[in-house]
């Protein structure tokens, strides 16, 4: 148990924690610009969308069939229901796609 009582790493861990907080704050500060860029891309490509949460960049957008796709502008994460995947015959590799450009391709892609 004495190995876990060693405080020799505490200053390094505190420094890493502060760096992580700073990096997070930098990412969060970019969210409004990322939302604005996503909105521009949706409008340019005639894609219906609703900004659900401006603080984390959560956006609902819809493909040409009206299927819901969720997008987080802050991280580029794309999510959609398994039923949409089956209905649209999307490849399982699409689950790993990220970013607004890949989302636009998914939304505009017609079988």
Secondary structure, 3 states (H helix, E strand, C coil): CHHHHCCCCHHHHHHHHHHHHHHHHHHHHCHHHHHHHHHHHHHHCCCCEEEEECCCCEEEEECCCCCEEEEECCCCEEEECHHHHHHHCCCHHHHHCECHHHHHHHHHCCC
